Amino acid sequence: MSRILSILHHPIPSVRPGRIAEEDGLGWHFRSARALVKYGSYGAIAIRPSGSGESLFKVVDSVIIGLMPSVNLSPSPRLWKWSHVSPALADAAREFIKRDCIPYIHGYRSLNSELVIRKIIGYPVILQHHGSSPSCKLNPMDPLSMVKALSMLRRDLYLRRIKGFFFVLNKYEAYYLKEILNVDAEVRVRTMAVDFNELKPLSEDEKIGIKKSLGLKGDDVLLCTYVGVFGEEFSSMKGAQHLFRIWHCLRTRFGKKVKIVVTGVGEPYLSALRRLSVIAYRLLPHRDYVRTLAASDVYFLPATSSYLYGGISVTIMEAMALGVPIISPTLREFPEPSRVKDLGVATRWVDDEGSLREFIDALIYVVENRDYYKPWVIRELGSRYYSWEGFVDEFNGAVERL
């Protein structure tokens, strides 16, 4: 049985005291490792920085979790994100790989990922794109940006030397790696995935029960969105800044019949949204988030063009698995453009007043015509491309060729 070493470059805050994040289903290094155990019969170890000077090992869902000590080298988080540098992560990765673990590195443009790659540069590896964009242009007039750009260019030099595979989220990253950077490793467009066996559409009675548990009426129209970005209290990448305008327009059109659940915002926006009667959370355990999404009538993501490299979005995949109609610019990434109309509406990137107005109009249209969208059709279309079984099949092929 092959063993996978799944490596994430950053810590993850706990959702509940006394529990590590992986116990609440968080962390793509963990979720992918769990899927490889479940659907690929691999052994799996998932490691990441702990966010402190402490280390910890624990078994969660048959995956060995390792939290490695990290240090804070940043004079200010505003200047540089050196708050969780973990040489111990790189050392642990090298030792596990010496014991025949196959390295699977998530988010390959970070400092910690660079430290790992430098330690194992002679070994074949699988790299997982997590939405980062290529290095930016050098700007001599901005010394800080200049240093950051040079750091990214240095990492690109290491990427050129990788032997193995890149799994990337979209054609833009694939083009950069193959045509601009000219990497030696094979590049495949292969998104992350969700468990279609665990996520299924609910009956109307089940939806009504969840809505009532949220303090809503059974016939309220519930809309859901996740606008969080790791390490940011309020991110414009997924359109969090548009939520107030969207809420005002929906209330004007539908009155109190429409409700919104927003996840992924921090203060002071969290309190401001709650004052407007929006059900808002900083973070939810994954099972609680999925439960809310399953009861929703519509999922929406007002993403801006800064999200271009993020792919279709895992939250979109989860909505598909649950049969929830979707409004999002990222639906343009769906491999069957002619079937997008059965999933919802693919809008423009929400970058200006005109595109925001179009997004709101599309959202209103889907709310008013939500009975047109068939949950099991949405689910079947999504399962063609975003199931863990499909991911594991491609992962197996990569492992065989390493």
Secondary structure as GFF3:
##gff-version 3
##sequence-region A 1 402
A	DSSP	beta_strand	3	8	.	.	.	ID=ss1
A	DSSP	three_ten_helix	21	24	.	.	.	ID=ss2
A	DSSP	alpha_helix	28	40	.	.	.	ID=ss3
A	DSSP	beta_strand	43	49	.	.	.	ID=ss4
A	DSSP	beta_strand	56	60	.	.	.	ID=ss5
A	DSSP	beta_strand	63	68	.	.	.	ID=ss6
A	DSSP	alpha_helix	87	98	.	.	.	ID=ss7
A	DSSP	beta_strand	101	106	.	.	.	ID=ss8
A	DSSP	alpha_helix	111	119	.	.	.	ID=ss9
A	DSSP	beta_strand	125	128	.	.	.	ID=ss10
A	DSSP	alpha_helix	143	160	.	.	.	ID=ss11
A	DSSP	beta_strand	164	168	.	.	.	ID=ss12
A	DSSP	alpha_helix	171	175	.	.	.	ID=ss13
A	DSSP	pi_helix	176	180	.	.	.	ID=ss14
A	DSSP	beta_strand	186	189	.	.	.	ID=ss15
A	DSSP	alpha_helix	204	213	.	.	.	ID=ss16
A	DSSP	beta_strand	221	226	.	.	.	ID=ss17
A	DSSP	three_ten_helix	240	242	.	.	.	ID=ss18
A	DSSP	alpha_helix	243	254	.	.	.	ID=ss19
A	DSSP	three_ten_helix	255	257	.	.	.	ID=ss20
A	DSSP	beta_strand	258	263	.	.	.	ID=ss21
A	DSSP	alpha_helix	269	275	.	.	.	ID=ss22
A	DSSP	beta_strand	279	281	.	.	.	ID=ss23
A	DSSP	alpha_helix	286	294	.	.	.	ID=ss24
A	DSSP	beta_strand	298	300	.	.	.	ID=ss25
A	DSSP	three_ten_helix	305	310	.	.	.	ID=ss26
A	DSSP	alpha_helix	314	321	.	.	.	ID=ss27
A	DSSP	beta_strand	326	327	.	.	.	ID=ss28
A	DSSP	three_ten_helix	329	333	.	.	.	ID=ss29
A	DSSP	three_ten_helix	337	339	.	.	.	ID=ss30
A	DSSP	alpha_helix	340	343	.	.	.	ID=ss31
A	DSSP	beta_strand	344	345	.	.	.	ID=ss32
A	DSSP	alpha_helix	353	368	.	.	.	ID=ss33
A	DSSP	three_ten_helix	370	372	.	.	.	ID=ss34
A	DSSP	alpha_helix	375	386	.	.	.	ID=ss35
A	DSSP	alpha_helix	388	401	.	.	.	ID=ss36
###
